Structures are given as C-alpha cells and as structure tokens.
Amino acid sequence: MKNIVLTLLFLLLVLPFSAANHNLTKIDVTNLNVNSGLASNEVTCILQDDLGFMWFGTTNGLCRYDGYQFKTYRSDYLSPSLFVSNHILLIEKDHEGKIWVVTAKEVVIFNPVTGQTTSVTTDPQILNKIKTILVTRQGDILLGTTTGLFVYNKSISGFDLLRKGYVRSLYEDSRGYIWIGTWGRGFLR
C-alpha cells in the first residue's frame, strides 16, 4: 500500500512538469525554399528589420519576406547594377534602417525603401576576407576580416584599419563593450 501511495504521489508531482516541458520544446517549423519564392536554397544570413520584414542573404540575391511572399533584390538584365555579385555573404541593419550588404565582391548600403544601393569603397585585398559585420550602438560599422578589424569612415566612404589580426566574430554586450573573437588568439575586449 505504501508503494502505491508513493508511486501515485510521484506521478502526480512529475507528470505536470513533464507535460509542461513537452510544450516548451514544441517548435512549429515551416520550410520556405525556392518553391516558396526564395531566390536560392542556400541561405547565408538572416536579419529582421524595424518594420518586421525578414531579410535573407542567399547565393542568388537578397530576399525580403513579409510573412506571405518573397521579394528578391539581385542584379539581372532588368537591374544590372544592383549588386556586383548576387552571392550575399553578410547583412546587418544600421540605425537609419539601411542594410549593409557584404557580397563576394563588394560592400554596399542597401536602402529598403528605394531598393537602391550605394557602393562603399573597400580595399580589394580584404573583400574576400570579410568574416563578420557589426553595427554598434554608437552607429559605428565594424568589419572583422582575416587581416584585421576595420571601422567605416563616413568622410571617405570607406574603411580604416583599427587592429591587425584574424577577426572571426564581433559582439557588443549590454554595457557597450565590443568583444572580438579571433582565430588563434582567443578573444579581445
């Protein structure tokens, strides 16, 4: 009798937590791909803008998703000068709502309102070496590359070297400190 009571007590205590945990781990997954209107099944980066649109960098252009359909921005015969390369590597939103786009061959500022791009002067030596981009709370644009950390200089519309080294990742914490993940040297702050 004592075993039955202990078993029932155990079940009464454990089952509610088990059921609650099951609900926490349930994730609704929807597959969006080229059949849904995505430009490519190879998605390289994702961000959400201030209006709630989801942006996807792909190997065949930049895609905006409104929850129902995709709009793709890429160079083709209708707009040959949008991007030098449609292979989008990184995207990041700045404080003005513009999207910084790193492609395989350039860095541009994309205006989501007009659909136009502004080219950013970037040393060809670092173009194919860009690993990460960060927009800080102060509004600085940082590029982490295999050759160093660069900051955008608005007066020259280009990037200045801040520190040499292989920068793999960048993060700004809640206090405004920039954390720099390196390859082979740990991290810097």
PyMOL commands that set and color helices and strands:
alter all, ss='L'
color gray80, all
select helices_A, chain A and resi 2-25+34-36+124-127
alter helices_A, ss='H'
color red, helices_A
select strands_A, chain A and resi 43-48+54-58+61-65+70-73+88-93+99-103+107-111+116-120+130-135+141-145+148-153+158-164+167-172+178-182+187-188
alter strands_A, ss='S'
color yellow, strands_A
deselect
rebuild
show_as cartoon
